[in-house]
Amino acid sequence: MATFSIAKHREARVPHALQELLLFCRAFEATDDRDIIFALLGIASESGNHVLTPDYGSSVEEVFINWTRDLMITDNALTLLHAAGIGNPRILENIPSWVPDLTARSESIDSKTTIFGQKAFAGLYKAGGAFEVSVRADYEKNRLIVRGRIIDTVENVASPRPAVRDHEDVNIMRPDRILRNKWAQETMALVKSLLPYPTGESFHDVYWRTLIANMSLDMTVPPPGFFYNFDRYIEWDELAVECKSRDEVRERAEAAGL
């Protein structure tokens, strides 16, 4: 899991917009949930220049709604949408779907952002091409209005990938791994239902490239042989379900060359 250190951030003097900082620090906690946003104002690139100021007279929901909306409009960027909507944990009930619930915690949350978000930050993934972002709001109905293009129709949505708790006792981890293996089978079936794929690629390539957003850790497109790492990962997960201890997992993995 990627981690974000505020101390290292300050030492490196790398400017980050508040929207990015909120994604980087979304696994952090605060005694007052409003400080999840307010505490980052001093190190954001727009520090001292932002039109909004901390408002402890508003509820947590009001703060999240107002800041998300106004940040997106002021920045003319939709960065925070990476943490909102389907697949993201939610506790607060009275916030629109376009507002991320920064109070929610999940072991599956990457403290930076989704891999698609990382790719977007690097400018490597733009489904809309050079399409200019346009953001405005309907304040009365709490709606965010953005300009976009209709590319295709979504027919099926898979459930989020289950997290696996890290624990010395494999019996505690096993139910999580079983759920994740079931998820893998369901998503594989979903991809197979799309065959033949428009690009002519095989099911195997479409599946593993989709799961990693077609990007390796060094932010480059993985070479064809990269599928070997994915296959090993699947085999390791299946092996871990069968074993009764971590030592057995290691021994069998070594014997299998994993």
N, C-alpha and C positions, 0 to 999 in steps of 0.2 A: 504494500500500500504506500502511496506517495505521502510524504509528510511535509508540513510547512512550518518553518521556524520564523517567528516574528523577529527574533534577535538577529538571525542570519539575514533576513530581509533588510533590516535597518543597516547592518554592516555593509551589505552589498550595494546599498543605495540604488536598488533597482525599482524604478517607478511602476506601480500597479494601480490601475483604476479601482475604485471602490467595488464595482461589480465583480471584478476578478478576485479581489481580496475576500469578498464574501463567499466565493466558491472555494478558494484555497483553504479558508478557515471554517468551513461549514460543519466540521466535526468538533469544533471548539464549543465550550459551554460558558454560560454567564449566569451569575446569581439573578440578575435582572435581564430577562430575555431581550429587552430593547437594546441592551449594551452589546449584543451580538453584532449590531450595526454601528452603534455610536462609538464603541471602543476602537474601531478601525479608522475613524476619521482622521486621526493624527498622522497616520502613515500612508494614507491614500495619496495618489498622485495629484488629485484635485484638492488636497488639504487646504482649507482656508478660502477656497474659491467656490465651494458648492453653495447653491442657493438654499439648501435645507440646513437646518440646525437641529441639534438634539431637542426632543420634545418629550419630557417625561409626564406631560399632562395627557398624552394620548395612550390608548391601550396598545398592547403588543400587536394585535391584529391591525389596528390603524397605522401604526408605525411601519409594519411590513408592507402593507398595501401602498401607502403614500410614498415610501422610499423606493420601492421596486418600480412603481409607475414613473416617478419623477426622475429616477436615475436613467431609466431606459429612454425617456423623452429627451432629457438633457444630453445624454451621451449619444443619442440616436443609435443605440446598440441594444441587442437582445441577449446579452451574455447570461443574465440570471435565469433565462428560460431553461438553461441546462439543468437547473435544480428544481424545476417546477413540473407539474403535470404527472402523467402516467409513469409509474415505475419509481417514483420518489416517495419516501415515507411522509405521512402527514398526521399531525396531532390536532392542530388548530382547525376548527370546523367552519369558521366564518371568514375565510379568505378565498378569493377567486382562484381558479385553477392556474392562472398565469403567475401567481405569487408563490415563491418558494417558501415552504414552512421550515425556517431556519432553526426551530426549536426541536425538530424531529431528529432522532439519532438512529442510525442503523449500522450494523457491522459491515454491511455491503457498501457503505458510502466511502468513496475515495475522497480523502481530505482535500484533494486538488479539484478535480471535476471528472466528468465522464471522459472516456477516451475520445469520444466524438468531440467533446468540448476542447480537449487538448489540441486536437487536430484543427479545429476551427480557429483557436488562438494562434496557431502557427500559420494560418492562411492556407492550409493544405486541403481543406474541405469546404467547399461552397456550392451547395446544391443549386443555388439560384444564380451561380456565375457572378457577373458584375452587377446584378440587380441591386439597386440602391435601397438601403433600409429606410423605411418611413414609419415613425411611431407617433401615435396620438392617443388620446384617451376620451372616453365618455365618463365624466366624473360622476354623473348622477346614477348611472347603472353599474359603476365599477367595472367597466370594460376597457380592455386594451385593444386598440385598433391598429393593425399593421398591414402594410401592403405586401402582397405575395403573388406567387404564381401557382396555378394548379398543375402539378406534374403527373400525379397518378392518384388512384383511389386505394386507401388502406382497407383491405378485406379482413385481415386477421392480425391480432396483436398477441404476442406471447407474454406469458407472465414474467416478472422480473427474475433474474438469476438469483437463486437462494444463496445466502451466505453460509459459510462453514465456520463454526466456532473453533478457535484454536485451543486445544486442550490436550493434556498429557494422556487422559483417559479416552481411548479411541471409541469406547462405548457411548460416550457423550457426543462425539463427533459423527458417529455412524449415521444416526437419523438425518443429520444435515446433508451428509454426502449422498444418502439414498435419495433425498429430495432433489439434490442437484443432478444426480444421474437421470432421474425421471424427467427433470426439466430439459436436459440435453436431448433425450429421446423425443420429447414433444417438439422441441425447436427443430430437430433434424427432420421430423415428419413434416413440419410446416414448410421448410425449405424444399423438401422433395416434392411437395404439392405444386411448386412453381415451375418444375421442370417441363419442357426444356427451358433453361434460363436464357433470357434475351441476348446475353453476351456470348453464349455458346460455351461458357465455362462449365466444368463438371460440378456435381453436387458438392463433392468434398471441398473443392477450392472455394466455392461460393460460401459454404458454411463457415470455414475457419477464417476466411478473410473478413466476413461480416462481423464475427465476434470480436475481432481486434481492430475494427474500422479500417482494415487494410493498411495498418501502420505498425511498424516495429517500435521498440523502445527508443530508438534513435531518431524517431519521427520520419522514417523513410519507408517506401513501399517494400514489403518483404519479398525476397526472391522466391521463385517457385519451390525451392527445397525447404523453405521455412515450415512447410506443412509437417515435417518430421517432428518439430517441437510440439505442435498441436496434438499429433497422434500420441506422443509420449505422455502428454498431460492427461488425455482421456484414459489411457491405460493405467496411469498412476491413480487416478480417481476411482476407477473400477476396482483396482487392487486394494485400495485403502478400505473399501467397504467390506471386503472379504476377511481382512486380517483382524486379529484380536489385540494386537499391541503395536506401538510405534516401531519397536525393534523388529517385529515380524514384517512390517511394511518395508523397512529399510532392507532387510535381508532378501526378501522376495523381489524387491525393486532392483537391487544389485544383481541378483541372479538373472533377472530378465533384461538387464542392460538399460534400465530406465534411469 
